[in-house]
Amino acid sequence: MSNADKDKKSEDRRNKPIPFDVVAHAYKANAGNLSLTAEALSIDRSTLWEWRKQFPELEKKLNDYDESLGDLAESKLMMAIN
């Protein structure tokens, strides 16, 4: 796929938001990495960032995952040092 085709696909996706559950699933599958999530969704990282700030429901879903990931990391660390 040429860069022009990728840009066109990205432009199309940016104008037609992906369902929040699909975005959240991709975010979890990529361990909260915005760049990898955006790539998996065929959108620009900046588009994902804009959606996150524009849509409070999406922001909440992603923040909930971030918090659970932090909790998991903290519990693994505590288990390792005890």
C-alpha positions in Angstrom: 0.0 0.0 0.0 1.4 3.4 -1.0 1.8 6.2 1.5 -0.9 8.1 -0.4 -3.3 5.1 0.1 -2.4 5.0 3.8 -3.0 8.7 4.2 -6.4 8.4 2.5 -7.3 5.4 4.8 -6.2 7.4 7.9 -8.2 10.4 6.7 -11.3 8.3 6.2 -11.0 6.7 9.7 -10.5 10.1 11.4 -13.7 11.4 10.0 -15.7 8.2 10.9 -14.9 7.4 14.6 -14.4 3.8 15.4 -16.7 2.3 18.2 -15.2 3.0 21.6 -15.2 -0.7 22.5 -13.1 -1.5 19.4 -10.6 1.3 20.4 -10.5 0.1 24.0 -9.9 -3.5 22.9 -7.0 -2.4 20.6 -5.6 -0.3 23.4 -5.6 -3.2 25.8 -4.2 -5.6 23.2 -1.3 -3.1 22.8 -0.8 -2.6 26.6 -1.8 1.0 26.5 0.6 2.0 23.9 -1.0 4.8 21.8 1.3 4.5 18.8 0.7 0.7 18.5 -3.0 1.2 19.1 -3.3 3.8 16.4 -1.4 1.6 14.0 -3.7 -1.3 14.7 -6.7 0.9 14.0 -5.1 2.4 10.9 -5.3 5.9 12.2 -2.7 8.5 13.1 -1.5 8.6 16.7 -2.6 12.3 16.9 -6.1 11.2 15.8 -6.3 8.8 18.7 -5.1 11.4 21.1 -7.7 13.9 19.8 -10.5 11.3 20.2 -9.3 10.5 23.7 -9.6 14.2 24.6 -12.8 14.9 22.6 -14.9 11.9 23.9 -15.1 11.6 27.7 -16.6 8.1 27.4 -13.5 6.9 25.5 -11.2 8.7 27.8 -12.8 6.9 30.8 -12.4 3.5 29.1 -8.7 4.1 28.4 -8.1 5.6 31.8 -9.8 2.6 33.5 -7.4 0.3 31.6 -4.4 2.5 32.5 -5.4 2.3 36.2 -5.8 -1.4 36.1 -2.4 -1.8 34.4 -0.8 0.3 37.1 -2.5 -1.8 39.8 -1.2 -5.0 38.2 2.4 -3.6 37.9 2.2 -2.4 41.6 1.0 -5.8 42.8 3.7 -7.7 40.8 6.4 -5.4 42.2 5.1 -5.9 45.8 5.1 -9.6 45.3 8.7 -9.5 44.0 10.0 -7.5 46.9 8.2 -9.4 49.7 
